[in-house]
Amino acid sequence: MLFNGSNLTAGADGLRWNDRDWSLTNHFIPFTEAEVGAKGRFESDFMVRHMAGMAFSAEARAVLDEGRTLWARFHAIQFPRKIRDEYKLGRSDAGWYQIRKALEAYADIELTDFEPFKAAYKALGDKLRPLVYDLGFLPR
């Protein structure tokens, strides 16, 4: 899921592995640059195109709305160099992992309040959890 705590998506440059330099493009950004106030272009708009025209439940829309708020806060903050370096924030297309970790590290209660997001995410999970059995993904 796009906003799961296990989502480790990232966009980063200057990664060194196996004697080569690598860049990571984040293809899982559910918002446009304009929606979140990004200062630069996202290299991929795959998820925005994928989600276009989809109908979402009220609970899913609430998660997207709260997620958009956090992404916008992320793009509005001038993070200290320590946070930028630790989470490789040199690209506009940062992933959910980078966004939540950078906001947590920034620790400004007003700007980094995750409680509305957590409540919306929990409500969506509560709605979906029984469907795992009802739709036959897991046996009862």
N, C-alpha and C positions, 0 to 999 in steps of 0.2 A: 504494500500500500504506500502511496506517495508520502504520507505523513506518519508512518509507523516509526517508533523509536529505534527499530533495527535498520531503518533505511540509511545506508551509508553513501548516498549519492554525493558526488563532488565534481567540481570543475576546477582544474588546477593546471598550472604551467610549471616547468622547471623541475619535474620529478625525475630522479635519476634511478635507473634500475638496469641491471645487466649491461653496464657500461654504455647505456644510451640515455638520452634525454627524452622525456615523454610529456605529453599534454593530455589532460582528460577533458572531454566535452561532456557536459551534463545534458542529457536528452530528456530528463524527467522534470522539467519546470512547467507547472500547470498554469502559469500566468505569462502575460506579455510584459515586455519591458515597461510599457506605459502604465499598466495596472499596478506595478510595484515601485515605480519611480527609479528604475535602474539607470545608472549614468552611462552605461554602455550597452551594446547589443548582445543578446544571447546568441551563441553560435548555433543552437538548435531550437526549433519551435515544434519539435515532434509531438510533445505531450499536449500543447495547446491545440494543434491540428487534430490529434487523436480524440480529444475531448469535445471538440466543436460539434454542436448539435445534439450532444447527449443530454438526456433528461436525468436530473439528480433529485433524490429525495430531499426533503427539508433538512434532514440531519446531515446529509452529504454536503449540501450547499452551506450549512453552518460551518462545517469543517473547512471547506474551501475559503469561506469569508474570513474566518479566524486565521487560517494559514496565510492568506493574502495580507492581512494586517501585519503579521510577523515578518513576512518577506519585505513589505514596505518599510517597516522599522529598520530592518537589517540594511536596506539600501540607503536609508537616510543617515545612518550613523557613520561618523569618521572613527573607525576603530583604531586604538593605539597600535603601534608597530608590533608589539609583542603578540597581540591577538591576530593581527593580519599575517604575521609570519607563521605562528603556530598552526593556523587553520588554512593556510595557503589562499588568502583572499585577494589574489591579484587579478581575478577575472570577474566579470559581471555574472557569469552563469554558475555561481556557487550553488551547491546542492543543499538539500534539507539537513544533512549532517553538519555541514559547515555553518549553515544559518543558525541552527539551534545551539550549537556549541559556542559560536562566537557571541550570540546574544546572552547565553548563560555566563560566559566569561566576562562580558561587559558589565553585567550585574546592576544595571540601572533599573530599579523596580518599576518605574512608570513605563519605560521603553521595552522592558523585557518580561513583562507579565505574561506567563504562559497559562494562567488559570482559565481564562475564557476558552482558549484553544483546547486545553485538556478536558474541559467540561463538554465541549462540542464533540470531541473525538470519542469520549466515553459514551455519549448518547448514541453516536453512530454505531459503536461497537455493541452496545446493548441491543440495538435494533437488529444488527446483522447476525449476532451470535446464534440465536435460535434457528436462523435460516440455514446454517451449515447442516443441520440435521434435516430440516424440512425439505431442502432441495437435494438431499441424498449425498452431500459431499462426505459426510461421516455417518456411520451407522449409529443407531441409538443403542 
